[in-house]
Amino acid sequence: MIRLIREHNMLNGLRFSVIEFLVMAVIVMGFGIYIASTGAITFAIALLGVGANCLVVAAVGMRSLQAGEEDRSLAATFSPSSRARILEEHPHAQRATWALSALTLIPFAVTAAVLAWRVRGRA
């Protein structure tokens, strides 16, 4: 899993990945704390765990930056020529990106569903 995280960070830019996953950690953990305050401890633990996983991804990126690993600018990441080269050099990169996206978006969807359920239950 660390290999997948390091590759994702390298391909998308270390600084971008660090910021992306720190923002996700703050949001998910915020939801987790709110959900815990409502008494839904199981959901809260799940969300806090997802937030902790996001922190791990960010920490791996920060460690790579501190080690002086090459960072890719966001503009370079999304230029057509750069994307073509990345896909040629890393043919499985899109699959890894989809996997990481699904693993981070599913908790947001679950959180939104739980919040909607709570709001409807109180209305």
C-alpha positions in Angstrom: 0.0 0.0 0.0 2.9 2.4 0.8 4.2 1.8 -2.8 0.8 2.8 -4.2 0.7 5.9 -2.0 4.2 6.9 -2.9 3.5 6.4 -6.6 0.2 8.4 -6.4 2.0 11.2 -4.6 4.9 11.3 -7.1 2.6 11.3 -10.1 0.2 13.9 -8.8 2.8 16.1 -7.2 4.0 15.8 -3.6 2.7 19.2 -2.4 -0.7 18.7 -4.0 -1.1 15.3 -2.5 -0.1 16.5 0.9 -2.6 19.3 0.8 -5.3 17.2 -0.7 -5.1 14.5 2.0 -4.7 17.0 4.8 -7.9 18.7 3.7 -9.7 15.4 3.5 -8.4 14.4 6.9 -9.7 17.6 8.5 -13.1 17.2 6.9 -13.6 13.5 7.6 -12.4 13.8 11.2 -14.6 16.8 11.7 -17.6 14.8 10.5 -16.4 11.9 12.8 -16.3 14.2 15.8 -19.8 15.5 15.0 -21.2 12.0 14.5 -19.6 11.0 17.8 -21.4 13.8 19.6 -24.7 12.4 18.3 -23.9 9.1 19.9 -23.3 7.1 16.7 -19.9 5.8 17.9 -19.5 3.1 15.2 -19.9 5.6 12.4 -17.6 8.0 14.3 -14.9 5.4 14.7 -15.1 4.5 11.0 -14.8 8.2 10.0 -11.9 8.9 12.4 -10.1 5.8 10.9 -10.5 7.2 7.4 -9.2 10.5 8.6 -6.2 8.7 10.2 -5.5 7.0 6.8 -5.6 10.3 5.1 -3.0 11.6 7.6 -0.8 8.6 6.7 -0.9 9.5 3.0 -0.1 13.1 3.8 2.8 12.0 6.1 4.3 9.8 3.4 4.2 12.9 1.1 5.8 15.1 3.7 8.5 12.6 4.3 9.2 12.4 0.6 9.4 16.3 0.4 11.8 16.3 3.4 14.0 13.7 1.7 14.3 16.0 -1.3 12.4 13.8 -3.7 11.4 15.4 -7.0 8.1 17.2 -6.8 5.9 17.7 -9.9 3.9 21.0 -10.3 0.2 20.7 -10.6 0.3 22.4 -14.1 2.8 19.8 -15.3 0.7 17.0 -13.9 -2.3 18.0 -16.0 -0.6 19.1 -19.2 -1.6 16.8 -22.1 2.0 15.9 -23.0 2.8 15.1 -19.3 -0.3 13.0 -18.9 0.5 11.0 -22.0 4.1 10.4 -20.8 2.9 9.4 -17.3 0.4 6.9 -18.8 3.1 5.5 -21.0 5.6 5.1 -18.2 2.9 4.0 -15.6 0.2 2.1 -17.5 -1.5 1.1 -14.2 -1.6 4.7 -12.8 -5.2 5.3 -13.8 -6.3 2.1 -12.0 -4.4 3.2 -8.9 -5.9 6.6 -9.0 -9.4 5.2 -9.3 -8.7 2.9 -6.4 -7.5 5.7 -4.2 -10.4 7.9 -5.3 -13.0 5.3 -4.5 -11.4 4.6 -1.1 -11.5 8.2 -0.2 -14.9 9.2 -1.8 -16.8 6.3 -0.3 -16.5 7.6 3.3 -17.7 11.0 2.1 -20.8 9.4 0.5 -21.4 7.4 3.6 -21.0 10.5 5.8 -23.4 12.5 3.6 -26.0 9.7 3.7 -25.7 9.5 7.5 -26.1 13.2 7.9 -29.1 13.3 5.6 -30.6 10.4 7.6 -30.0 12.3 10.8 -31.5 15.5 9.4 -34.6 13.7 8.1 -35.0 11.9 11.4 -35.1 15.2 13.3 -37.4 17.0 10.8 
